[in-house]
Amino acid sequence: MKVLVLGAGVIGAATAFFLARAGAETVLVERTEPACAASGKAGGFLALDWCDGLARAALSRRSFALHAELAREAGGAVGFRPVETLLVATRGEGAPAPWLGAGFRVLERLGEPTTTALVDPARLTRWLVDRALGAGVRLVIGTPEQLEPAGSGWRLHLAGATLDAEAVVLALGPWTETARRWVPLPPVRSLLGHSLRFELEEPLPPTVLFVRLDPARHGLDELEIYPRADGSVVVAGLSRPARPPADPTAVRPDPGAAELLAAAARAVLPALARARRVEPRACLRPVSADGTPHLGPLPGHPGLWLATGHGPWGILEGPATGELLADLVLGRAPKLDPRPFDPARPTARI
Ligand SMILES: Cc1cc2nc3c(=O)[nH]c(=O)nc-3n(C[C@H](O)[C@H](O)[C@H](O)COP(=O)(O)OP(=O)(O)OC[C@H]3O[C@@H](n4cnc5c(N)ncnc54)[C@H](O)[C@@H]3O)c2cc1C
């Protein structure tokens, strides 16, 4: 079967990877470059059971296991690292630690190395694309202008080219809304999130911190600190609703956001003050109306599939999403129940 996958974030990359692995003739179409958006700039935190009790629980659990498998296959190329995960705050019962800033205490252990991990999202996404290309997938860089039914399949028009396929997977993340001119879709909103990447001389221990802050003192109420396997540290926080710019590479931090985040992060972890370089970044996460990703067929449009709306868990759920979409598109028995993710479910508001 010939399949087009639109968007080379982690969702499109994983879908192309699993389609290629199943032997499908696949073309991955990306407007700019793989991992240019949130899938290259996210924290990369993975948790086995933090979505338990939600409709997406089985997807998260399956994907946590797949991350470990892919990391073994990648042999260090994706920056996979099991971690301790702690809740830190200035208020509440807790124990001080010598490496925390004045007033901060450890309140709770949220995860241990068997249940929480980190991956480098940019390296993971690029590795998935590279492996897919190695298995015969074609990567086309271009901006789709029109998608229309053609025979029993679909035709995609790009500047100077057309691509025909039996199936098309829309994996456009926050840019899903741009496909609304071709087909009715459930709403996908965007949240802008800020992050900083610190380069340190001395790597930090493998402990992720979820930090509750005093907004009156720090100007924000929470942040997360991710010490990566390569020695860099990513600090994420400060989210707000936003509209995606036409060009995915034009997403920029709000004025003053990086300074606020940096000051708060250094108050929590004084070691960050010794960074030799700090890179401010911003990216958009795609959010569905009911918080559950849309993974499945678009009703009334045979051969058209949607894969988006992962919100804060797209890196975690990328591998199992790609596996699920490949199985569904190719008509194979899926490894998990796809019904909670049906884009036509009542709460998706198509
Ligand atoms: C600050 C921040 C921190 C995060 N931390 C984590 C975390 O720790 N763990 C976790 O699991 N998740 C995290 N996330 C969420 C995660 O990053 C997203 O859910 C995930 O990256 C979404 O992937 P995607 O492939 O759907 O979208 P994207 O990564 O946005 O990819 C969409 C792709 O489509 C391309 N595109 C756009 N328009 C077109 C077009 N017309 N044709 C072709 N291609 C097009 C874009 O260029 C882009 O490459 C975080 C998000 C943010 C914002």
The ligand as a Gaussian input file, in Angstrom:
#p B3LYP/6-31G(d) Opt

LIG

0 1
 C        7.675000      23.245000      26.207000
 C        7.163000      21.843000      25.895000
 C        7.657000      20.767000      26.607000
 C        7.181000      19.476000      26.341000
 N        7.695000      18.417000      27.046000
 C        7.231000      17.172000      26.798000
 C        7.729000      16.073000      27.539000
 O        8.584000      16.247000      28.432000
 N        7.250000      14.811000      27.277000
 C        6.306000      14.603000      26.305000
 O        5.893000      13.456000      26.113000
 N        5.829000      15.635000      25.562000
 C        6.252000      16.910000      25.795000
 N        5.744000      17.964000      25.096000
 C        4.694000      17.718000      24.096000
 C        5.268000      17.264000      22.757000
 O        6.356000      18.092000      22.415000
 C        4.205000      17.338000      21.655000
 O        3.016000      16.682000      22.069000
 C        4.729000      16.639000      20.378000
 O        6.003000      17.131000      20.034000
 C        3.764000      16.839000      19.224000
 O        4.336000      16.214000      18.104000
 P        3.697000      16.353000      16.665000
 O        4.486000      15.512000      15.753000
 O        2.223000      16.117000      16.779000
 O        3.817000      17.914000      16.313000
 P        5.100000      18.809000      15.910000
 O        6.313000      18.419000      16.622000
 O        4.629000      20.222000      16.019000
 O        5.312000      18.428000      14.369000
 C        4.432000      18.876000      13.376000
 C        5.262000      18.947000      12.087000
 O        4.404000      19.290000      11.006000
 C        5.118000      20.171000      10.160000
 N        4.161000      20.902000       9.320000
 C        3.411000      21.977000       9.639000
 N        2.637000      22.310000       8.607000
 C        2.889000      21.413000       7.620000
 C        2.357000      21.186000       6.313000
 N        1.401000      21.967000       5.785000
 N        2.832000      20.132000       5.587000
 C        3.801000      19.313000       6.094000
 N        4.336000      19.477000       7.327000
 C        3.870000      20.500000       8.075000
 C        5.904000      21.052000      11.095000
 O        6.983000      21.701000      10.442000
 C        6.349000      20.032000      12.139000
 O        7.593000      19.446000      11.790000
 C        6.182000      19.267000      25.338000
 C        5.697000      20.356000      24.609000
 C        6.167000      21.649000      24.885000
 C        5.607000      22.789000      24.086000

